[in-house]
């Protein structure tokens, strides 16, 4: 920051205090080096690539206000900065595309509270019991209906300490135009109440006093009411505890995680959140990068704030909003908790204590097992366990739990669970309002919405040269050779190499090949191409219609899977600037798909996992994680000569006639002795409220 301040001049203001008309550094984060340079260092011992940071600067004080992206390097002692805005976005970034600073959001509420709400004191006090502090604002995004707009529909909710405001809409919404750089020029353009639109709150107040306004009085919520997360019962026995009787089987050093099977480094993008790099199984790289790209939710209701809402959560910062995790709840109690540092929205680095946890997960299910009672009698099995790195993004009402899970058979899983509060609207109409969800409170509609998550999978399957192969099965009739007068329907494989990008763009709703994998030009001992199969764990999603003027910015959501040639200039599928200008994306993901060859190339798979959420009574107070999980699985397909988990030291095997209760025969029999005492648990602490 000192280097940026020196280079950009004394007019730079701390983003935490910046007005729209100021110049400020919005964010700084580490820039990823080119893959070729990184691999030259990792694999061939070349010098490490120079490290750079990307700084996003808001220039509100220039004659033509704009957003500028600057590369700063080399780290840790920078000596240069380079403007990459035009290179990356095809031209200058208009100022209206900038994400909203905390100061702008605070000024918007200040304007409503000090300028607009005083226009209707009798109405607000009589109908909502407003006393100056009992209302809070929630915003719709995008902020307008066309490129260049910065006008936000703001809905008011009851605000009582310790209660989730999201379940307490009062039915009043205001459209605030805040495009002007001087907040004194901001103005409310329209007001919405109970299905009707008004010029301003003054008109609403006049009609209320004249007795011409139909109202619904909304009492203040109780502190221990339905929206509270306080327990309804006294504490009971402690829940089951997962622990490792002989200590952790993994280590964490900085951002490097290592076990006897897996090694990887993890990162935490300010905007895109969790990502892992240089993922190796038994020393062999499986993936160069596996990362979250975007998280979108699209809402419907009959109120303007909710029907406008299309949240692109990377704009708010999936990494920035990764808050401290709670031992024993968010992660197993013995997890390794890792702090994260971010620089966004203020001029100093922020510590996010314990925002990432690493742990080994006991899955309560055998990874494999067989009990033989034909001919020979034996039992063999392996308890399922996996190495997990986790973070949770608390973006507004929702909490997204991100996991990358690494299994002992060489499989790698990415999953996201959704929990938190639902987004609600005031239930003002009759049966027609229930077209948009279920009633979840006296006058509360749980608004229907979709969730979609985009992942980037930069796989290196036994090297950089890979092919996309689709396999499936068809039934073919065949005469039984020993009895030709009888016919059998015999399944047989179909195999197709998908040689171009257009062939690997699988639209949402269209069937995927049941087996689709990236293959290398190496073979295993049995002559098959070594490969990794991609499986998507997601119900049939729903995407925005293609004729929507917002769809192009979200075009990755058209596809459940796409494989493209890897390019440095196609490193991200979304942008933080799309939230506030969703109508004119500088680059659309759909443009990545241009029918280039995929034969023997460095390939990237892009996966969309999505689901529909129709909120219901059981989503109060919170949506539960159970049933709200989607993701993907990468699993070896002829990559090895046999299941590598057979070499796990945790395998169990005993035969008939052996005493399975002896440690020398069955190491599981040792557990009662090794785990007889209470484990040495770290003290509980939490610092992020």
Buried (B, 14 or more C-beta within 10 A) or exposed (E): BEBBEEBBEEEBBBBEEBBBBBBBBBBBBBBBBEBEBBBBBBEEEEEEBEBBBBBBBBBBBEEEBBBBBBBBBEEEEBEEBEEBBEEBBEEEBBBBBBBBBBBBBEBBBEBBBEBBBBBBEEBBEBBBBBEEEBBBBBBBBBBBEEBEBBBBBBBBBBBBEEBBBBBBBBBBBBBBBBBEBEBEEBBBEBBBBBBEEBEBBBBBBBBBEEEEBEBBEBEBBEEEBBBBEEEEEEEEEEEEEBBBEEEBBBEBEEBEBBBEBBBBBBBBBBBBBBBBBBBBBEEEBBBBBBBBBBBBBBBBBBBBBBBBBBBBBBBBBBBBBBBBBBBBEBBBBBBBBBEBEBBBBBBEEEBBBBBBBBBBBBEEEEBBEEEEEEEEEBBBBBBBBBBBBBBBBBBBBBBBBBBBBBBBBBBBBBBBBBBBBBBBBBBBBEEEBEEBBBBBBEBBBBBBBBBBBBBBBBBBBBBBBBBBBBBBEEEEEEEEEEEEEEEEEEEEEEEEEBBBBEBBBBEBEEEBBEBBBBBBEBEBEEEBBBBBBBBBBBEEBBBBEEEBEBBBBBBBBBBBBBBBBBEEEBBBBBBBBBBBBBBBBBBBBBEBBEEBEBEBBBBBBBBBBBBEBEBBEEBBBBBEBEEBBBBBBBBBBBBBEEBBBEEBEBBBEBEEEBEBEEEEBBBBBBEEEEEEEEEEEEEEEEEEE
